[in-house]
Amino acid sequence: VLAVITWKRRRWALGLPLLLTSLLTLAPALPFGFDLISWRLLLMSFVPTSLGLALVAAQNSRLITALIVGTSIVSLFYTIPHNTRTEPDYAAWSKVVPVLQEKIPVGAQVVAHRGVCGFVWAGAERVCQNFEPPGETEGWWRIVYGMGEERLSAFSPTPPIRLMLGYTLVTEAAWRRFRKDHGEGLPLVRHPKNPYLPRPEFVYGPKQIPIKAP
């Protein structure tokens, strides 16, 4: 609608920036997830959308304005209940706590994506971070997203543990071997839900910068 009004009214200076900003906030080329940047961009889409609707209303009859306002109000009853669903599903993860506490030794550390990582730390009482651990992999475990036990078992001396649909627990060493072998062919290997970037050095103090892995 905004594109049509911009073309008909020749309001290029105002309409085109709003249209381009609206498209950018939809993040069509980015993977979607409630813990990813695409969700944060989508949350900002109300800014160009509201300005665009104001432009449409200003250039059309009162009937069009009333339809826009009425549709916006009605949509609230559908969008608000939909957005109340949490991700990850903490109720489901709470059932996995005994497994995590049993399989991950006290003193070991875990790598998982944000949300899950916070729950592991608070619920299972295991230190967790959502960055690639520096140095040696001994004492580290990994909650892998999107890879099943069968696919990971060939790279792990101990059987991978299925936590729930889509999530598997393996040692960090096993995950590194799997990633080295499949890094070029599987996009999920370098997905935000499988942390692969090192923790930025600026979060460490001058004497806390870890030794980087070779």
KABEL-V560649 format. One line per field, one symbol per residue. ss: DSSP state (@ for helix, = for strand, . for the rest). phi: phi as a letter, one per 20 degrees, with the letter a starting at -180 (. if undefined). burial: 1 if it has 24 or more other ideal C-beta (glycine too) atoms within 12 Angstrom, else 0. Layout:
BEGIN
ss=???
phi=???
burial=???
END
This chain:
BEGIN
ss=.@@@@@@@@..@@@@@@@@@@@@@@...........@@@@@@@.@@@@@@@@@@@@@@...@@@@@@@@@@@@@@@@@@@@@.......@@@@@..@@@@@@@.....===....@@@@@@@@...===..=.......======...@@@@@.......====..=====@@@@@@@@@@@....@@@@.......=..@@@...........
phi=.fffffffeleffdffgffffffffflfedfeafddfffffffeffffffffffffffdcfffffffffffffffgfdefffeefebfeffffffeggffffeeffnfccdbfgnffffgfeeelcfcbdcffemfefndcceedncefffeffdcfdgfdfeagnccdbffffffffffedgedcfffdegecgceffgffeefgddffffff
burial=0100110000000010011011001000000011100000110010011001101110100000000100000000000000000001000010011011001100011111111110111011011111111100100111111110101100110001101101111111111101100000000110111111000000000000000000
END
